[in-house]
Amino acid sequence: MLTEVSVEEALNNIPLPLVIISTETKGGRRAGMTAAWVTQVSWKPPLIGVAIYREWTTLKAILEKGEFAIHLVSPRLADAAVEVFGRMSSAKVDKFEVASHIYGLRVAKGKVVEVPVLVEAPYVIECKLVGYHEIGDHYLVICNPVAAYKGVEEMPVVFYRGKIRFVKNDVVPNLPSA
């Protein structure tokens, strides 16, 4: 028997990746934010979609410059993802400077795109903007991944039921491999 629940409850039960988005303006002002609404949207060509609130400074910088990086968040980055990239405003502080000072995170330049990159991320995907669509109170930003590389040897975390959760290497038994 199916039990009716609110749409909000059902949506809160979708496991989501947790990432830090980084970019900078054409003038070199860095911006970054934590996001969970990110997914691959095409195989050929490979494309990624990220939903970003329409008022965020990071969105404005992405639309201006046309480049950004996606960092998968690991346990090492989780506190900075919440406390710095999730709670602080890029319009008021340089989040990369704060994360470096408080959490000891190292910041480098992207290999292909001219944006800040967090060295401690398990994976970094550099992106070039393909297009965007205003959807509700967010913009769906579509990008072409132009470079990807590994940073630290840690499993990424996920955002599930309003909390950051650790991913294990456990596999559901007796299911065929993809």
MIROVO-661978 format. One record per residue: x, y, z of N, C-alpha, C, O, CB in turn. Coordinates in steps of 0.2 Angstrom, whole numbers, plus 5000, padded with zeros to 4 digits. Atoms other than C-alpha are relative to their C-alpha. Glycine has a CB too. Layout:
<fibas>
XYZXYZXYZXYZXYZ...
</fibas>
This chain:
<fibas>
500449945000500050005000500450065000500950075004499550005006499749945000500650174996499850055004499250065005500050034992500249954995500650315009500250074997500750084995500449995007499949945003500450485003500450055004500450055011499350044999499549954996501850615008500050064996499750074990500749975001500049935003502150795004500649994994501049954995500250065005499549995005503150834988500750025003501249995001499850054994499449984997504450914999500349945004501049945003499950065005499750064997504750755009500349954995500849934996499449965004499750045005504950654993500650034997501149994996499449994995499449965003506150784986500649995005501249995003499950074998499550004995507150785002500349935001500849925004499750025007499750075000507450595000500449984994500549924993499449955001499650015006508350614983500750015002500950075004499850044994499349994998510250584987500350054994500150044989500449945000499749955005511150734979500850005001501049995006499750065001499349994999513050754975500150075004499650125003500350004993499849944997513850894985500650034997501149994997500150005008499549975003514951014976500250075002499750105005499949994992499949934999515851174977500150034993500550004989500750025005499949975007515751284961500450065001500450105006499350034998499549945000517151414958500050034994500050004988500749975003499949965006517351554946500350065002500550075008499350014996499849934998517851734945499850044994499750024989500850005000500349965004517351884936500650024995501250004996499850075003499549985005518251954920500650055004501150055001499750044994499649954996519052084933500449965005500949995008499650055003499650044996519751934943499749995007500149975012500750035001500350014994518551944958499849935001499449914997499450055001500250075000518351764964499349995004499150035008500649965004500750024997516651684968500049935001500249894996499550044996500150085000516151514974499449995005499150035008500649975003500650024996514651424982500049935000500349894996499450034996500250074999514051254988499449994996498950034996500049985007500650025003512851164977499849935000500349895001500050024992500250075000511851004977499649984994499649924992499649985006500450025006510851014961500450014994500450064990499450055000499550005005512150964949499949934997499949885001500750015002500050075003512050814936500350014993500350064990499349985000499950015007512650754919499450004997498949974999500449944999500650005004511350794906500049984993499549974990499850085000499950035007512050724890500749965000501249985003500050064995499450045001513350594885500450034994501050044994499849924998499749985006513650654867499650074998499150064995500049954994499349994997514250784869499950005008499350015010500350074998500050004992514650774888499850075002500150125001500649975003500249934997513650914897499849995007499549935009499450034995500250004993513350954915499550065001499650114998500650005004500549954998511851054922500150015008500249975012499349984998500049984993511951154938499550055001499450104998500750035002500649954998510451244946500350055005500650035011499449965003499749954996511051404954499450065001499150084996500650034997500549954998509851534963500250064996500850084996500050015008499949945005509651684952500350065003500650104999499350024997499749944997510251814964500849995003501150045005499650025006499350014997511951734969500650034995500550034989500149925000499449975003513551824965500449954995500649974990500550025005499650055004514351654958499650004993500049994988500049945004500450015006512951644945500250064995500350054989499350005001499949945004513251824939500750004997500850014992500050065005499350015002515151784938500149954994500449964989500549995006500050065005514851624928499750034993500050024988499649945002500349985006513751714916500450064996500450064990499350035001499649955003514951854914500649974997500849994991500350055005499450035002516551754912499949944995500349934991500449985006500150065004515851594904500449945002500449894998500150014993499650064998516951474914499949995008499850045012500850024999500050024993516951384931500249935001500449904996499250015003499850064998517451234940499649975005499350005009500850005003500450044996516551094949500449965004500849925001499449964997499650044996517351014964499649965004499149985008500450055005500450054996516650854972500350025007500950035008500149934998499849984993516650884991500149935003499849885003499450035003499850064996517550755002499950025007499850085009500749984998500049984993517550745021500550055002500350095006500149945004499549954998519050855021499850074998499950125001500749994996500349935002518050995012499450015003499150075002500050004992500750004998516450965020499950065005499450105004499849945004500149944996516651105034500050064996499650114997500550005006499949945005517251235021499450004996499250064994500649994996500550005004515851185010499450035003499050075000499849934997500649974996514551225023500150075003499750115002499849955006499949934997515351365033500250064996500050114998500549985006499749945004516251465020499650004993499350064992500749984998500350005006515551415003499250005000498950024995500249954995500750014999513751385009499750065004499150085002499949945004500349954996513551525022500250074999499850125000500149985007499749935001514651675017499850024993499649984988500750005001500249975007514251795002500750024997501150054999499650065001499449985004515551804988500050084999500550114997500049964993500049935001514951984987500350045005500550105005499250024999499749974994515652025004500749985002501150015004499549995006499350024998517151915006500349954995499949934990500049955007499650055005518451814996499949935004500349925008500750024998500150074997517851635001500649965000500749925004499449974997499450045000519451564995500550025005500949975007500350004992499549974995520551675006499749975007500249955011500050075000500350034993519351625021500149935001500449915006499350025000499950075000519451445017500749985001500949935004499749964994499250025000521351445015500250025007500649985010500350054995499849984993521551545032499749955005500149935010499750075001500450034995520251445042500249925000500349895005499350015000499950075001520451265034500649984997500749924996499449984996499450025003522151275026499949974993500449944991500349955005500150035007521451235009500450044995500550104996499250014998499649975006522551274994499650014994499249974992500649954999500449985006521951364979500550014995501150044996499650075002499649995006522751354962499550034994498950044995500349934998500349985006522251414945499849944996500249894996500450054995500250065004521251294933500549994995500950034993499450024997499550025005522251204920499850024993500250044989500149925000500349985007521151254905499650065001499750114997499549944997500449944999519951384912500350045006500750025010499349985002499749954995520451544922499650015006499350065006500250064996500450004994519651504938500449975006500849935005499349974999499750034994520151464956499849935001499249914999499950045006500150074999520351274960500249985006500750005009500349964994499850024993520351194977500449934999500149884997499349995004499650055001521751074977499849945004499949885002500850025002500250064996521050964991499349964998499149925001499950035007500650035002519550914981500249934997500749924994499650044994499850075003519450724976500050004992500349974989499549955003500049995007518950774958499850074999499450115002499449954997500149935002518950944949499849994993500149964989500650055001500250005007517950964933500050084998499650125000499349974999500049935003518351124923499550014995499449964990500750024998500649995004516851194913500050064996500350124999499449995004500249945004516451314899499350004999498949954997500450004993500749995000514751384899499749994992500050014988499850075002500350015007513651324884499350045000499250064995499849925000500749965000511951404889499750005007500049975012499549974995500450004994510751434903499350024999499150044994500350065005500849995001508851434906499850025007500049995012499749944998500449984993507851534920499549955001499049944997499850074999500550054998506851404929499850015007500250005011500349924999500249984994505851464943500450055003500650105000499949935005499549954996506951554956500749984999501150015002499850005007499350025001508551464949500150014992499750024988500149935002499750015007509551464933500349934999500649915004500550064998499750075002509951294925500650024996500550044990499549954997499449995004511751324919500349944997500449895001500650035005499850065004512351204906500750014998500950074995499549984994499249995002514251174903500249944997500049894997500450025006499650055003515451084893500649985004501050035005500250024993499450014996516750994904500649994995500649954991499949935004499450005004518451034896500649975003501149965000500150074998499450044997519650954909499749985006499250005009500550065001500150034993519550844924500649975003501049944999499449954999499450034996520750784937499949985007499450015010500650054999500150024993520950704954500550045004501050065002500249925000499649964995521550794969500249955005500749915005499650065003499850054995521550694985499649945000499149934996499850035007500350065000521150514988499549995005499649965010500549945000500650014995519450524997499449994996499350024990500050075004500650015003517750474993499650065000499650105005499649945003500449944999516550614989499449995005499249935006499750024993500650014996515050645001499450024996499450044990500150055006500649985003513250664997499650045005499750045011499649944997500549964996511850775003499349965000499049954995499950084997500650045000510350675009499650015006499950015012500249925000500549994995508850715020500350065004500350065011500049945005499849944997509650885024500750005004500950045007499550025005499350014997511350815030500549984995500349954990499949965006499450035004513050775023500149935002500149925008500650055001499950074998513250595022500649974996500849994991499449954998499450035003514850485019499849954995499349914996500449975005500150055004514850375004500549945001501149955002500150024992499650064999515550195006500149974994499849984989499849965006499950045006516250074994499649945000499749904995500849985000500450065000514949954998499550004994499350054992499550005007500450015005513949884984499449955002499549915005500449974994500650054999512149804984500249944997500349934991499450044998499950065003512449624982499549974995498949994995500149955006500450045005511849514968499650054995499250034992499549975004500349965006511449664956500550004995501250004996499950075003499550005005512249664939500450075000500150125002499649994993499649935001513649794936499850044994499550014989500849985000500249955006513349944925500549994995500450024990500050075003
</fibas>
